[in-house]
Amino acid sequence: MIQDSPKNRKMSASRVTLSVAIAVYLSFNSNRVYLVDFMCYKAPNTLRVPLSSLIELVERWGKFDSKTIEFQTKISERSGIGNETYLPTGVHQFPCDLSLSSTIEEVEMVLFTIVQDLFTKHRIDPKSVDIIITNCSLVCPTPSLATMINKFGFRSNIRSFNLSGMGCSAGLLSISLARDLLGAQNNSLALVLSVESVSSNMYHGQVNSMLLANSLFRMGGAAILLSNRKSDRQIAKYELQHLVRTHLGSKDNSYNCVVQEADDEGYTGVSLLRSIPQVAGEALKTNMTTLAALVLPYSELIQYGLSIMWKKVWPPAKKRGSYIPDFKKAFDHFCIHAGGRAVIGAIKEFLKLKDRDVEASKMTLYRFGNTSSSSTWYSLSYLEAKGRVRQGDRVWQLAFGSGFKCNSAVWKCISKIKPDNLNVWSDRIDQYPVEVPAVMDH
């Protein structure tokens, strides 16, 4: 047994002092990442799909029997999604067009629109962009989506990356990649594009767990402009403070709860199991354990630490569970992935949040549906349009996705958020929040 001699204690103290000194040095000398601005996509009204129209489309496809039509109708009515969401052109056609060309048309419509709006608003020369990152889980064409965006005339030496197959949490994974790249390249701009293709996600088989996607996913996307240039701090909206990633793919129940696969008839779809809220809760616990140490005040950390110690000392305490820290003491706003009513409700209950805390996520689900990796940006747009985000506020973006993954991004507002006609909510923000019909809440 090694004795804890005075010499060893002195060496340990020296290591701790050195580690603290290095951490302080890096915190002051590392590149800061600023969120200059972001843009969310809103489709033309010609692509609007009320719930009644969705069921009519499902019936017209001629792929489903009365039982599966009834199931999709029930899920749609209870999904928490309203009558103003959008589906791409190919889905509206008869017969519906889910071809690769239709899928590419959908993705181009979303990405080209939001990039053009973002560049026009800030008078950005495409050649000033140093990094492009695109993420789309279900579509991975050749050439890649990152190459498709080069129609805007980026430099030939731009660093481009395309992420696929990473689910609804890929939006924050892209931010993580952008942060790392900006950390290695000074005075740079990074453009992050988060999108999902509904055209390639429509399922025509009879398996209930795969039919869920037809009722939940809708058309959408977001463009985010990041910078580490000191001069951009004057115009930036937010500064990235923390980003925590959690991946539970080593556990079979986590890995299998969201999977793209073919059914027995050969129809491909994304299977969404009922265990998602439970798996999301487990992933959140792991994620927030790391996040808590970064953002919570000492009073909350002490209570959290004592509860864990007490469970180890006194076994009966395990039945009561650990103390859940009050994250409202660390954050002013919450942008939870609008993946579905059950997920938002489970996170609300777990974190002991109030209705107002999850309002942005619930209204995003109601107004735009599940837009996958871009949904947290629609929620942040909602908060901005409502005038709730003030200088100095901290925002927690929380995303869940296949794998199973849970990712958190913490942003600090560093400017006064002004009303913006290009905000995706600007035309009708006064109509929200709306009262979601009772049938959708049960």
C-alpha positions in Angstrom: 0.0 0.0 0.0 1.4 3.4 -1.0 1.8 5.7 1.9 0.5 9.3 1.5 3.7 11.0 2.5 4.2 14.8 2.8 6.3 14.5 -0.4 3.5 12.8 -2.3 0.9 15.3 -1.0 3.2 18.2 -2.1 3.5 16.6 -5.6 -0.3 16.1 -5.8 -0.9 19.7 -4.8 1.6 20.8 -7.5 -0.2 18.8 -10.1 -3.6 20.3 -9.2 -2.1 23.8 -9.2 -0.6 23.2 -12.6 -3.8 21.8 -14.0 -5.8 24.8 -12.7 -3.2 27.1 -14.2 -3.4 25.4 -17.6 -7.2 25.4 -17.5 -7.3 29.2 -16.7 -4.7 29.9 -19.5 -6.7 27.9 -22.1 -9.9 29.6 -21.1 -8.5 33.0 -21.7 -6.5 32.1 -24.8 -8.8 29.6 -26.6 -10.8 30.8 -29.6 -14.3 32.0 -28.7 -17.1 30.8 -30.9 -19.8 33.3 -31.8 -23.2 32.6 -33.3 -23.6 35.5 -35.7 -27.1 34.6 -36.8 -29.3 31.7 -37.9 -32.2 31.2 -40.3 -35.0 28.6 -40.2 -37.0 27.5 -43.3 -40.7 28.1 -43.8 -42.2 26.4 -46.9 -44.7 28.1 -49.2 -48.4 27.8 -48.2 -49.0 25.6 -51.2 -47.2 22.8 -49.3 -49.2 23.2 -46.1 -50.7 19.9 -44.9 -53.5 20.1 -42.3 -54.1 16.9 -40.4 -57.2 16.1 -42.5 -55.2 16.5 -45.7 -52.5 14.2 -44.3 -55.0 11.5 -43.8 -56.4 12.1 -47.3 -52.9 11.8 -48.7 -52.3 8.5 -46.8 -55.6 7.1 -48.2 -54.8 8.2 -51.8 -51.4 6.5 -51.7 -53.3 3.2 -51.8 -50.6 1.4 -49.8 -52.5 1.0 -46.5 -55.4 -1.1 -45.3 -58.1 0.4 -43.1 -56.3 -0.7 -39.9 -53.1 1.1 -40.7 -55.0 4.2 -41.9 -56.9 4.2 -38.6 -53.6 3.9 -36.7 -52.0 6.8 -38.5 -55.1 8.9 -38.0 -55.0 8.3 -34.2 -51.3 9.0 -33.9 -51.7 12.3 -36.0 -54.6 13.5 -33.8 -52.6 12.8 -30.6 -49.2 13.9 -31.8 -49.3 17.5 -30.7 -48.9 18.7 -34.3 -51.3 21.3 -35.7 -52.7 22.2 -39.1 -50.0 24.5 -40.5 -47.0 22.1 -41.0 -45.5 21.4 -44.4 -44.7 18.3 -46.6 -42.6 18.4 -49.8 -43.9 18.6 -53.3 -43.3 14.9 -54.0 -45.6 13.8 -51.1 -48.5 16.0 -52.4 -48.3 14.5 -55.9 -50.6 11.6 -57.0 -49.1 9.1 -57.2 -46.6 10.4 -54.6 -43.1 10.8 -55.9 -40.5 9.6 -53.4 -37.7 9.3 -55.9 -34.1 10.5 -55.5 -34.8 13.4 -57.8 -37.8 14.5 -55.7 -35.7 14.1 -52.5 -32.9 16.3 -53.9 -35.5 18.9 -55.0 -36.8 19.0 -51.4 -33.3 19.4 -49.9 -32.3 22.1 -52.5 -35.5 24.0 -51.8 -34.8 24.2 -48.1 -31.0 24.7 -48.1 -30.8 27.2 -51.0 -33.6 29.3 -49.5 -32.1 29.6 -46.0 -28.5 30.1 -47.2 -29.6 32.9 -49.6 -31.7 34.6 -46.9 -28.8 34.5 -44.4 -26.2 35.8 -46.9 -28.5 38.5 -48.1 -29.4 39.7 -44.6 -25.8 40.0 -43.5 -24.3 40.9 -47.0 -22.0 37.9 -46.8 -19.6 37.1 -49.6 -19.6 33.3 -50.0 -15.9 33.4 -50.6 -15.5 34.7 -47.0 -16.8 31.4 -45.6 -14.0 29.0 -44.6 -16.0 25.9 -43.4 -19.2 24.2 -44.5 -20.9 21.5 -42.5 -24.1 19.8 -43.7 -26.1 17.2 -41.8 -29.0 15.1 -43.1 -29.6 11.7 -41.6 -31.4 9.8 -44.3 -30.0 11.4 -47.5 -26.4 10.9 -48.5 -26.2 11.6 -52.3 -23.1 11.8 -54.5 -21.9 14.5 -54.8 -22.7 15.4 -51.1 -25.0 18.0 -49.8 -22.0 20.0 -48.7 -20.9 20.1 -52.4 -24.4 20.9 -53.6 -24.2 24.2 -51.7 -21.2 25.2 -53.7 -23.6 26.7 -56.2 -23.2 29.9 -54.2 -19.6 30.2 -55.3 -17.5 29.3 -52.3 -13.7 29.2 -52.5 -12.0 26.1 -54.0 -10.1 25.5 -50.7 -13.1 25.6 -48.4 -13.2 22.9 -45.8 -16.5 21.0 -46.3 -18.0 18.1 -44.3 -21.2 16.1 -44.6 -22.7 14.2 -41.7 -25.3 11.5 -42.4 -27.1 8.8 -40.4 -26.8 10.6 -37.1 -30.4 11.3 -36.4 -32.2 14.3 -34.8 -29.2 15.2 -32.6 -27.0 15.8 -35.6 -27.6 19.6 -35.5 -25.6 20.0 -32.3 -23.1 17.4 -33.5 -22.4 19.7 -36.4 -22.0 22.6 -34.0 -19.5 20.5 -32.1 -17.5 19.8 -35.2 -17.6 23.5 -36.2 -16.3 24.5 -32.8 -13.4 22.1 -33.0 -12.5 23.2 -36.5 -12.7 26.9 -35.6 -10.5 26.1 -32.6 -7.8 25.0 -35.0 -8.3 27.8 -37.6 -8.2 31.4 -36.5 -10.2 34.3 -38.0 -12.7 31.9 -39.7 -16.4 31.7 -40.6 -18.3 28.4 -40.4 -21.7 27.7 -42.1 -23.7 24.9 -40.5 -26.7 23.5 -42.4 -29.2 21.2 -40.6 -31.9 19.5 -42.7 -33.8 16.3 -43.0 -35.7 14.8 -46.0 -39.3 13.9 -45.6 -39.5 12.5 -49.1 -37.1 9.7 -48.3 -38.7 9.1 -44.9 -42.3 8.2 -45.9 -43.1 4.5 -45.1 -45.5 2.5 -47.1 -45.6 -0.7 -45.1 -47.8 -2.0 -42.3 -45.5 -2.0 -39.2 -46.8 0.4 -36.6 -43.4 1.4 -35.2 -42.4 2.6 -38.7 -45.7 4.3 -39.5 -45.1 6.7 -36.6 -42.6 8.7 -38.7 -45.3 9.4 -41.3 -47.3 11.3 -38.6 -44.4 13.1 -36.9 -41.8 14.4 -39.4 -42.3 17.5 -41.4 -40.3 19.7 -43.8 -37.8 22.2 -42.4 -34.1 23.1 -41.9 -31.8 25.7 -40.4 -28.7 27.6 -41.5 -26.3 28.7 -38.7 -23.4 31.1 -39.1 -20.5 30.7 -36.6 -17.4 32.8 -36.3 -14.2 33.0 -34.1 -13.3 36.5 -35.5 -13.1 39.0 -32.7 -14.6 41.7 -35.0 -17.8 39.6 -35.3 -18.5 39.8 -31.6 -20.0 43.2 -32.2 -22.7 41.7 -34.5 -23.1 38.2 -33.0 -26.2 37.2 -31.1 -24.7 34.5 -28.9 -21.5 33.0 -27.7 -21.0 29.2 -27.3 -20.2 28.4 -23.7 -20.4 24.7 -23.4 -21.2 21.6 -25.6 -21.7 18.2 -24.0 -22.2 15.0 -26.1 -23.5 11.7 -24.8 -23.7 8.4 -26.8 -25.2 5.2 -25.4 -24.8 3.1 -28.5 -23.0 0.4 -26.6 -26.4 -0.6 -25.0 -28.6 -2.7 -27.3 -31.9 -1.1 -26.1 -30.5 2.4 -26.8 -29.1 1.4 -30.2 -32.3 -0.3 -31.4 -34.9 2.3 -30.3 -34.5 4.4 -33.5 -33.4 2.3 -36.5 -33.8 2.6 -40.2 -34.5 -0.9 -41.6 -36.6 -2.9 -44.1 -39.7 -4.7 -43.0 -40.7 -8.3 -44.1 -42.2 -6.9 -47.3 -39.1 -5.0 -48.2 -40.4 -1.5 -47.4 -37.8 0.7 -45.7 -38.7 3.0 -42.8 -37.5 4.3 -39.5 -38.6 2.3 -36.6 -39.5 4.4 -33.5 -40.0 2.2 -30.4 -42.1 3.0 -27.3 -38.9 2.9 -25.2 -37.7 6.2 -26.6 -38.8 8.4 -23.7 -37.2 6.0 -21.2 -33.9 5.8 -23.2 -33.9 9.6 -23.7 -34.2 9.9 -19.9 -31.3 7.7 -19.3 -29.2 9.6 -21.9 -30.2 12.9 -20.3 -29.1 11.7 -16.9 -25.7 10.9 -18.2 -25.4 14.1 -20.2 -26.6 16.4 -17.4 -24.1 14.9 -14.9 -21.3 16.4 -17.0 -23.3 19.5 -17.8 -24.2 20.2 -14.2 -20.6 20.6 -13.1 -20.2 23.2 -15.8 -23.2 25.4 -15.3 -24.9 24.9 -11.9 -24.2 27.1 -8.8 -22.3 25.4 -6.0 -25.5 25.1 -3.8 -27.1 22.8 -6.4 -23.9 20.8 -7.0 -23.5 20.2 -3.3 -27.1 18.9 -2.9 -26.6 16.7 -6.0 -23.3 15.3 -4.7 -24.7 14.6 -1.3 -27.7 12.7 -2.7 -25.4 10.4 -4.7 -23.2 9.8 -1.7 -26.2 9.1 0.5 -27.5 6.5 -1.9 -24.1 4.7 -1.6 -24.0 4.9 2.1 -27.7 4.0 2.8 -29.0 1.4 0.2 -32.8 2.2 0.9 -32.2 5.7 -0.5 -31.7 4.2 -4.0 -35.5 3.7 -4.3 -36.0 7.5 -4.1 -33.5 8.3 -6.8 -30.9 11.0 -6.9 -31.6 14.7 -6.3 -32.5 16.4 -9.6 -30.7 19.7 -9.7 -32.7 22.8 -10.5 -31.4 23.8 -13.9 -33.6 26.9 -13.9 -30.9 28.4 -11.7 -28.4 27.9 -14.6 -30.6 28.7 -17.6 -33.1 31.3 -18.6 -34.5 29.4 -21.6 -34.9 25.8 -22.7 -35.0 24.6 -26.3 -35.8 20.9 -26.1 -35.9 18.9 -29.3 -39.5 18.8 -30.6 -39.3 15.1 -31.4 -42.8 14.4 -30.1 -45.3 15.1 -27.3 -44.1 12.2 -25.2 -40.4 13.2 -25.3 -41.1 16.9 -24.4 -43.5 15.8 -21.6 -41.0 13.3 -20.2 -38.2 15.9 -20.1 -40.5 18.5 -18.6 -41.4 16.1 -15.8 -37.9 14.9 -15.2 -36.4 18.4 -14.9 -39.4 19.7 -13.1 -40.0 22.4 -15.6 -43.1 24.6 -15.9 -45.3 25.0 -19.0 -43.6 28.2 -19.9 -40.2 26.5 -19.9 -41.3 24.0 -22.6 -43.6 26.4 -24.5 -41.1 27.1 -27.3 -40.7 23.3 -27.9 -44.4 22.5 -27.8 -45.3 25.3 -30.1 -42.5 24.3 -32.5 -43.9 20.8 -32.6 -47.4 22.2 -33.1 -46.5 24.7 -35.8 -43.8 22.9 -37.7 -43.9 19.3 -36.6 -40.7 17.3 -36.0 -38.1 18.9 -38.3 -35.4 16.6 -36.9 -32.0 18.1 -36.4 -33.2 21.7 -36.9 -36.0 21.7 -34.3 -34.1 23.4 -31.5 -33.4 26.3 -33.8 -37.1 26.8 -34.5 -37.6 26.9 -30.7 -34.9 29.5 -30.3 -36.5 31.5 -33.1 -39.8 31.3 -31.2 -38.2 32.7 -28.0 -36.6 35.6 -30.0 -39.8 36.4 -31.8 -41.5 36.6 -28.4 -38.9 39.0 -27.2 -38.0 36.8 -24.3 -34.2 36.5 -24.9 -32.3 39.3 -23.3 -28.7 40.2 -23.2 -26.9 38.1 -20.6 -29.5 35.2 -20.8 -28.3 31.6 -21.1 -30.0 29.2 -23.4 -29.9 25.4 -23.2 -30.4 23.5 -26.5 -31.1 19.9 -25.8 -31.3 17.4 -28.6 -31.9 13.6 -28.8 -31.3 11.3 -31.7 -30.6 7.7 -32.9 -27.6 5.9 -31.5 -28.9 6.7 -28.9 -27.5 10.2 -28.4 -28.2 13.2 -26.2 -26.4 16.5 -26.9 -26.4 19.8 -25.1 -25.3 23.3 -26.2 -25.2 26.3 -23.9 -25.4 29.7 -25.5 -25.0 33.1 -23.8 -26.9 36.0 -25.4 -24.3 38.8 -26.0 -26.4 41.4 -27.8 -29.9 42.9 -27.9 -32.1 40.7 -30.0 -34.1 43.0 -32.3 -37.4 42.2 -34.0 -36.7 40.5 -37.3 -39.1 40.1 -40.2 -37.0 37.2 -41.5 -37.7 35.2 -38.3 -39.7 32.1 -39.2 -42.4 33.1 -36.6 -42.6 36.8 -37.4 -45.9 36.6 -39.4 -48.0 35.1 -36.6 -46.1 35.1 -33.3 -48.9 37.1 -31.8 -51.2 34.1 -32.2 -49.0 31.9 -30.0 -49.0 30.1 -27.6 -52.1 28.3 -28.7 -54.2 25.9 -26.6 -53.4 22.4 -27.9 -56.7 20.3 -28.1 -57.1 17.9 -25.2 -57.0 14.9 -27.4 -53.4 15.8 -28.3 -52.4 15.9 -24.7 -53.3 12.3 -23.7 
